[in-house]
Amino acid sequence: MNVLLLGAGMQGRGALHALMATDAVTSVVVADRDPAALKALVAANGLDAKLPRVTVDANDPEALYALVA
């Protein structure tokens, strides 16, 4: 299963931890509007080279659609 995780805040940290521990999850892309938050989230989990991250504004429906599509 491929997962798009929106948000690199406190909820995102918990969600990422759970997703990475789930065998059914084959890939995770983390998206947030704050590049520093994205970097901190993946670095804190030791996943810097393994986890794709995307800067996106969730208020922009076209940008979200492009990620999901």
Contact map, one row per residue, 1 for C-alpha under 8 A:
111000000000000000000001111000000000000000000000000000000000000000000
111100000000000000000000111100000000000000000000000000000000000000000
111110000000000000000000101110000000000000000000000000000000000000000
011111000000000000000000000111100000000000000000000000000000000000110
001111100001001100000000000111100000000000000000000000000000000000000
000111110001000000000000000001110000000000000000000000000100000000000
000011111011000000000000000001111000000000000000000000000000000000000
000001111111100000000000000001110000110010000000000000000000000000000
000000111111100000000000000000000000100010000000000000000000000000000
000000011111110000000000000000000000000000000000000000000000000000000
000000111111111000000000000000000000000000000000000000000000000000000
000011111111111100000000000000000000000000000000000000000000000000000
000000011111111110000000000000000000000010000000000000000000000000000
000000000111111111000000000000000000000000000000000000000000000000000
000010000011111111100000000000000000000000000000000000000000000000000
000010000001111111110000000000000000000000000000000000000000000000000
000000000000111111111000000000000000000000000000000000000000000000000
000000000000011111111100000000000000000000000000000000000000000000000
000000000000001111111100100100000000000000000000000000000000000000000
000000000000000111111110100000000000000000000000000000000000000000000
000000000000000011111110000000000000000000000000000000000000000000000
000000000000000001111111100000000000000000000000000000000000000000000
000000000000000000011111110000000000000000000000000000000000000000000
100000000000000000000111110000000000000000000000000000000000000000000
111000000000000000110111111100000000000000000000000000000000000000000
110000000000000000000011111100000000000000000000000000000000000000000
111000000000000000000000111110000000000000000000000000000000000000000
011110000000000000100000111111000000000000000000001100000000000000000
001110000000000000000000001111100000000000000000001111000000000000000
000111110000000000000000000111110000010000000000001111000000000000000
000111110000000000000000000011111000010000000000000011110000000000000
000001110000000000000000000001111110110000000000000001111100000000000
000000100000000000000000000000111110000000000000000000111100000000000
000000000000000000000000000000011111110000000000000000100000000000000
000000000000000000000000000000011111111000000000000001100000000000000
000000000000000000000000000000000111111100000000000000000000000000000
000000011000000000000000000000010111111110000000000000000000000000000
000000010000000000000000000001110111111111000000000011100000000000000
000000000000000000000000000000000011111111100001000000000000000000000
000000000000000000000000000000000001111111110000000000000000000000000
000000011000100000000000000000000000111111111000000000000000000000000
000000000000000000000000000000000000011111111111001000000000000000000
000000000000000000000000000000000000001111111111000000000000000000000
000000000000000000000000000000000000000111111110000000000000000000000
000000000000000000000000000000000000000011111111000000000000000000000
000000000000000000000000000000000000000001111111000000000000000000000
000000000000000000000000000000000000000001111111111000000000000000000
000000000000000000000000000000000000001001101111111000000000000000000
000000000000000000000000000000000000000000000011111000000000000000000
000000000000000000000000000000000000000000000011111100000000000000000
000000000000000000000000000111000000000001000011111110000000000000000
000000000000000000000000000111000000000000000000011111000000000000000
000000000000000000000000000011100000010000000000001111100000000000000
000000000000000000000000000011110010010000000000000111110000000000000
000000000000000000000000000000111110010000000000000011111000000000000
000000000000000000000000000000111000000000000000000001111101001100000
000000000000000000000000000000011000000000000000000000111111001100000
000001000000000000000000000000011000000000000000000000011111101100000
000000000000000000000000000000000000000000000000000000001111100000000
000000000000000000000000000000000000000000000000000000011111111100000
000000000000000000000000000000000000000000000000000000000111111110000
000000000000000000000000000000000000000000000000000000000001111111000
000000000000000000000000000000000000000000000000000000011101111111100
000000000000000000000000000000000000000000000000000000011101111111110
000000000000000000000000000000000000000000000000000000000000111111111
000000000000000000000000000000000000000000000000000000000000011111111
000100000000000000000000000000000000000000000000000000000000001111111
000100000000000000000000000000000000000000000000000000000000000111111
000000000000000000000000000000000000000000000000000000000000000011111
